[in-house]
């Protein structure tokens, strides 16, 4: 398997990392911004989410994210 620095995977790697490690959906990844990431407290806020109450959610960042 090619590594993440290869041309074919370079653009997909950040999106796949968020999808696999944070459980984010395609649309959530596409509209995410740097402002949703809190580096100090190590969490990511997803504003539009398919939760039971239809509100956003907070995702704790692991070492990969």
N, CA, C and O atoms as a GROMACS GRO file, in nm:
protein
  260
    1UNK      N    1   0.085  -0.119   0.000
    1UNK     CA    2   0.000   0.000   0.000
    1UNK      C    3   0.088   0.124   0.000
    1UNK      O    4   0.186   0.129   0.074
    2UNK      N    5   0.056   0.224  -0.081
    2UNK     CA    6   0.137   0.346  -0.085
    2UNK      C    7   0.123   0.425   0.044
    2UNK      O    8   0.020   0.421   0.110
    3UNK      N    9   0.230   0.498   0.078
    3UNK     CA   10   0.221   0.579   0.200
    3UNK      C   11   0.144   0.708   0.172
    3UNK      O   12   0.113   0.739   0.057
    4UNK      N   13   0.114   0.782   0.278
    4UNK     CA   14   0.029   0.901   0.269
    4UNK      C   15   0.093   1.014   0.188
    4UNK      O   16   0.023   1.105   0.145
    5UNK      N   17   0.223   1.009   0.168
    5UNK     CA   18   0.288   1.117   0.094
    5UNK      C   19   0.279   1.099  -0.056
    5UNK      O   20   0.316   1.188  -0.132
    6UNK      N   21   0.228   0.984  -0.101
    6UNK     CA   22   0.216   0.963  -0.246
    6UNK      C   23   0.105   1.051  -0.302
    6UNK      O   24   0.013   1.090  -0.229
    7UNK      N   25   0.113   1.082  -0.429
    7UNK     CA   26   0.018   1.174  -0.492
    7UNK      C   27  -0.126   1.128  -0.483
    7UNK      O   28  -0.215   1.211  -0.465
    8UNK      N   29  -0.150   0.998  -0.494
    8UNK     CA   30  -0.288   0.948  -0.494
    8UNK      C   31  -0.357   0.967  -0.360
    8UNK      O   32  -0.478   0.989  -0.356
    9UNK      N   33  -0.283   0.959  -0.252
    9UNK     CA   34  -0.345   0.966  -0.118
    9UNK      C   35  -0.327   1.100  -0.049
    9UNK      O   36  -0.390   1.124   0.054
   10UNK      N   37  -0.245   1.187  -0.102
   10UNK     CA   38  -0.213   1.313  -0.034
   10UNK      C   39  -0.339   1.393   0.002
   10UNK      O   40  -0.348   1.445   0.113
   11UNK      N   41  -0.433   1.405  -0.089
   11UNK     CA   42  -0.555   1.482  -0.062
   11UNK      C   43  -0.656   1.408   0.023
   11UNK      O   44  -0.736   1.470   0.092
   12UNK      N   45  -0.654   1.276   0.019
   12UNK     CA   46  -0.751   1.197   0.094
   12UNK      C   47  -0.711   1.171   0.239
   12UNK      O   48  -0.797   1.150   0.324
   13UNK      N   49  -0.582   1.173   0.266
   13UNK     CA   50  -0.534   1.135   0.399
   13UNK      C   51  -0.598   1.216   0.513
   13UNK      O   52  -0.645   1.156   0.610
   14UNK      N   53  -0.602   1.351   0.507
   14UNK     CA   54  -0.664   1.426   0.617
   14UNK      C   55  -0.812   1.392   0.637
   14UNK      O   56  -0.859   1.381   0.750
   15UNK      N   57  -0.884   1.376   0.528
   15UNK     CA   58  -1.027   1.344   0.538
   15UNK      C   59  -1.049   1.204   0.595
   15UNK      O   60  -1.135   1.185   0.681
   16UNK      N   61  -0.971   1.108   0.549
   16UNK     CA   62  -0.985   0.972   0.600
   16UNK      C   63  -0.944   0.962   0.747
   16UNK      O   64  -1.004   0.887   0.824
   17UNK      N   65  -0.843   1.038   0.786
   17UNK     CA   66  -0.801   1.040   0.926
   17UNK      C   67  -0.913   1.089   1.015
   17UNK      O   68  -0.938   1.031   1.120
   18UNK      N   69  -0.981   1.196   0.974
   18UNK     CA   70  -1.093   1.247   1.053
   18UNK      C   71  -1.211   1.151   1.052
   18UNK      O   72  -1.278   1.134   1.154
   19UNK      N   73  -1.236   1.089   0.940
   19UNK     CA   74  -1.348   0.994   0.931
   19UNK      C   75  -1.325   0.874   1.023
   19UNK      O   76  -1.415   0.836   1.097
   20UNK      N   77  -1.208   0.816   1.018
   20UNK     CA   78  -1.179   0.696   1.096
   20UNK      C   79  -1.159   0.724   1.245
   20UNK      O   80  -1.206   0.647   1.329
   21UNK      N   81  -1.092   0.832   1.279
   21UNK     CA   82  -1.058   0.859   1.418
   21UNK      C   83  -1.162   0.940   1.493
   21UNK      O   84  -1.167   0.934   1.616
   22UNK      N   85  -1.244   1.016   1.422
   22UNK     CA   86  -1.342   1.101   1.490
   22UNK      C   87  -1.486   1.058   1.458
   22UNK      O   88  -1.580   1.110   1.518
   23UNK      N   89  -1.502   0.966   1.367
   23UNK     CA   90  -1.638   0.924   1.331
   23UNK      C   91  -1.715   1.030   1.256
   23UNK      O   92  -1.838   1.034   1.262
   24UNK      N   93  -1.643   1.117   1.187
   24UNK     CA   94  -1.709   1.226   1.113
   24UNK      C   95  -1.762   1.176   0.980
   24UNK      O   96  -1.702   1.090   0.916
   25UNK      N   97  -1.873   1.231   0.940
   25UNK     CA   98  -1.933   1.197   0.811
   25UNK      C   99  -1.876   1.286   0.701
   25UNK      O  100  -1.814   1.390   0.729
   26UNK      N  101  -1.897   1.245   0.578
   26UNK     CA  102  -1.844   1.316   0.462
   26UNK      C  103  -1.879   1.465   0.463
   26UNK      O  104  -1.791   1.549   0.447
   27UNK      N  105  -2.005   1.496   0.484
   27UNK     CA  106  -2.049   1.637   0.483
   27UNK      C  107  -1.986   1.715   0.598
   27UNK      O  108  -1.951   1.832   0.581
   28UNK      N  109  -1.970   1.652   0.714
   28UNK     CA  110  -1.909   1.720   0.830
   28UNK      C  111  -1.763   1.751   0.802
   28UNK      O  112  -1.714   1.857   0.842
   29UNK      N  113  -1.694   1.661   0.734
   29UNK     CA  114  -1.553   1.683   0.701
   29UNK      C  115  -1.540   1.797   0.601
   29UNK      O  116  -1.452   1.882   0.614
   30UNK      N  117  -1.627   1.800   0.501
   30UNK     CA  118  -1.619   1.901   0.396
   30UNK      C  119  -1.643   2.042   0.448
   30UNK      O  120  -1.585   2.137   0.395
   31UNK      N  121  -1.728   2.058   0.549
   31UNK     CA  122  -1.758   2.192   0.599
   31UNK      C  123  -1.681   2.229   0.726
   31UNK      O  124  -1.702   2.337   0.782
   32UNK      N  125  -1.592   2.141   0.771
   32UNK     CA  126  -1.516   2.170   0.893
   32UNK      C  127  -1.417   2.282   0.870
   32UNK      O  128  -1.364   2.300   0.761
   33UNK      N  129  -1.393   2.358   0.977
   33UNK     CA  130  -1.300   2.471   0.972
   33UNK      C  131  -1.200   2.461   1.087
   33UNK      O  132  -1.222   2.385   1.182
   34UNK      N  133  -1.092   2.536   1.078
   34UNK     CA  134  -0.993   2.538   1.186
   34UNK      C  135  -1.052   2.593   1.315
   34UNK      O  136  -1.007   2.558   1.424
   35UNK      N  137  -1.153   2.678   1.304
   35UNK     CA  138  -1.216   2.736   1.422
   35UNK      C  139  -1.289   2.633   1.508
   35UNK      O  140  -1.318   2.660   1.624
   36UNK      N  141  -1.320   2.519   1.453
   36UNK     CA  142  -1.389   2.414   1.528
   36UNK      C  143  -1.292   2.329   1.611
   36UNK      O  144  -1.336   2.246   1.690
   37UNK      N  145  -1.163   2.349   1.593
   37UNK     CA  146  -1.062   2.270   1.662
   37UNK      C  147  -1.002   2.352   1.776
   37UNK      O  148  -0.951   2.462   1.754
   38UNK      N  149  -1.007   2.298   1.897
   38UNK     CA  150  -0.947   2.362   2.012
   38UNK      C  151  -0.819   2.288   2.047
   38UNK      O  152  -0.823   2.179   2.104
   39UNK      N  153  -0.704   2.347   2.011
   39UNK     CA  154  -0.576   2.281   2.034
   39UNK      C  155  -0.541   2.272   2.182
   39UNK      O  156  -0.479   2.175   2.226
   40UNK      N  157  -0.581   2.372   2.260
   40UNK     CA  158  -0.548   2.375   2.402
   40UNK      C  159  -0.620   2.264   2.480
   40UNK      O  160  -0.558   2.192   2.557
   41UNK      N  161  -0.749   2.251   2.458
   41UNK     CA  162  -0.829   2.151   2.531
   41UNK      C  163  -0.842   2.019   2.454
   41UNK      O  164  -0.901   1.924   2.505
   42UNK      N  165  -0.788   2.014   2.334
   42UNK     CA  166  -0.781   1.894   2.251
   42UNK      C  167  -0.919   1.835   2.220
   42UNK      O  168  -0.947   1.719   2.250
   43UNK      N  169  -1.004   1.918   2.160
   43UNK     CA  170  -1.132   1.867   2.113
   43UNK      C  171  -1.173   1.937   1.985
   43UNK      O  172  -1.124   2.045   1.952
   44UNK      N  173  -1.263   1.872   1.913
   44UNK     CA  174  -1.316   1.921   1.787
   44UNK      C  175  -1.466   1.932   1.801
   44UNK      O  176  -1.531   1.839   1.849
   45UNK      N  177  -1.522   2.045   1.761
   45UNK     CA  178  -1.667   2.066   1.769
   45UNK      C  179  -1.728   2.046   1.632
   45UNK      O  180  -1.686   2.109   1.534
   46UNK      N  181  -1.828   1.959   1.624
   46UNK     CA  182  -1.902   1.937   1.500
   46UNK      C  183  -2.039   1.999   1.521
   46UNK      O  184  -2.116   1.955   1.606
   47UNK      N  185  -2.068   2.102   1.443
   47UNK     CA  186  -2.191   2.179   1.465
   47UNK      C  187  -2.314   2.112   1.407
   47UNK      O  188  -2.421   2.117   1.469
   48UNK      N  189  -2.302   2.050   1.291
   48UNK     CA  190  -2.418   1.981   1.234
   48UNK      C  191  -2.396   1.831   1.250
   48UNK      O  192  -2.300   1.775   1.196
   49UNK      N  193  -2.484   1.768   1.324
   49UNK     CA  194  -2.466   1.628   1.354
   49UNK      C  195  -2.600   1.557   1.356
   49UNK      O  196  -2.703   1.618   1.383
   50UNK      N  197  -2.599   1.429   1.326
   50UNK     CA  198  -2.722   1.350   1.327
   50UNK      C  199  -2.742   1.283   1.463
   50UNK      O  200  -2.766   1.163   1.470
   51UNK      N  201  -2.731   1.360   1.569
   51UNK     CA  202  -2.756   1.305   1.702
   51UNK      C  203  -2.907   1.297   1.723
   51UNK      O  204  -2.984   1.351   1.644
   52UNK      N  205  -2.948   1.231   1.829
   52UNK     CA  206  -3.090   1.214   1.857
   52UNK      C  207  -3.163   1.347   1.872
   52UNK      O  208  -3.278   1.360   1.830
   53UNK      N  209  -3.097   1.445   1.930
   53UNK     CA  210  -3.161   1.575   1.950
   53UNK      C  211  -3.128   1.673   1.838
   53UNK      O  212  -3.175   1.787   1.839
   54UNK      N  213  -3.047   1.630   1.740
   54UNK     CA  214  -3.017   1.714   1.625
   54UNK      C  215  -2.919   1.826   1.653
   54UNK      O  216  -2.913   1.923   1.577
   55UNK      N  217  -2.843   1.814   1.759
   55UNK     CA  218  -2.746   1.918   1.794
   55UNK      C  219  -2.606   1.873   1.755
   55UNK      O  220  -2.585   1.759   1.715
   56UNK      N  221  -2.511   1.963   1.767
   56UNK     CA  222  -2.373   1.930   1.739
   56UNK      C  223  -2.315   1.843   1.849
   56UNK      O  224  -2.383   1.810   1.946
   57UNK      N  225  -2.189   1.806   1.832
   57UNK     CA  226  -2.123   1.722   1.932
   57UNK      C  227  -1.977   1.763   1.943
   57UNK      O  228  -1.923   1.830   1.855
   58UNK      N  229  -1.916   1.722   2.051
   58UNK     CA  230  -1.777   1.750   2.076
   58UNK      C  231  -1.700   1.618   2.069
   58UNK      O  232  -1.741   1.519   2.130
   59UNK      N  233  -1.591   1.617   1.996
   59UNK     CA  234  -1.511   1.497   1.978
   59UNK      C  235  -1.375   1.521   2.042
   59UNK      O  236  -1.306   1.618   2.009
   60UNK      N  237  -1.336   1.434   2.133
   60UNK     CA  238  -1.204   1.443   2.195
   60UNK      C  239  -1.101   1.397   2.094
   60UNK      O  240  -1.118   1.293   2.030
   61UNK      N  241  -0.995   1.474   2.080
   61UNK     CA  242  -0.890   1.442   1.983
   61UNK      C  243  -0.792   1.340   2.041
   61UNK      O  244  -0.743   1.357   2.153
   62UNK      N  245  -0.766   1.236   1.966
   62UNK     CA  246  -0.664   1.140   2.005
   62UNK      C  247  -0.531   1.184   1.947
   62UNK      O  248  -0.523   1.290   1.886
   63UNK      N  249  -0.426   1.106   1.964
   63UNK     CA  250  -0.293   1.146   1.917
   63UNK      C  251  -0.287   1.156   1.765
   63UNK      O  252  -0.207   1.233   1.712
   64UNK      N  253  -0.368   1.080   1.694
   64UNK     CA  254  -0.366   1.084   1.549
   64UNK      C  255  -0.430   1.211   1.495
   64UNK      O  256  -0.382   1.267   1.397
   65UNK      N  257  -0.538   1.256   1.558
   65UNK     CA  258  -0.604   1.377   1.513
   65UNK      C  259  -0.521   1.497   1.548
   65UNK      O  260  -0.561   1.610   1.518
   0.00000   0.00000   0.00000
